[in-house]
Amino acid sequence: MGEGLTNAGISQRLFISGGAVEKHTQRLFAKLGLSDSASVHRRVTAVLTLLGR
């Protein structure tokens, strides 16, 4: 995600299904407290949160 890959790109690189990527990213967003919002891009926010630590 930090490299700008789509879910399909992540699944190809890790040899897992797209559904597995979706499931893990949803859990990541939940742990970071990032709710689904039209005004905030959760993938970008998640990466920025990680880089800020």
Contacts in CASP RR format, 6 or more apart in sequence:
PFRMAT RR
TARGET T0000
AUTHOR 0000-0000-0000
METHOD contacts of the structure
MODEL  1
MGEGLTNAGISQRLFISGGAVEKHTQRLFAKLGLSDSASVHRRVTAVLTL
LGR
1 10 0 8 1.000
1 25 0 8 1.000
1 43 0 8 1.000
1 46 0 8 1.000
1 47 0 8 1.000
2 47 0 8 1.000
2 50 0 8 1.000
4 43 0 8 1.000
5 13 0 8 1.000
7 18 0 8 1.000
7 19 0 8 1.000
7 21 0 8 1.000
7 22 0 8 1.000
7 25 0 8 1.000
8 18 0 8 1.000
10 18 0 8 1.000
10 21 0 8 1.000
11 17 0 8 1.000
11 18 0 8 1.000
11 19 0 8 1.000
11 20 0 8 1.000
11 21 0 8 1.000
14 21 0 8 1.000
25 43 0 8 1.000
28 46 0 8 1.000
29 35 0 8 1.000
29 42 0 8 1.000
29 46 0 8 1.000
32 45 0 8 1.000
32 46 0 8 1.000
32 49 0 8 1.000
34 40 0 8 1.000
34 42 0 8 1.000
34 45 0 8 1.000
34 46 0 8 1.000
36 42 0 8 1.000
END
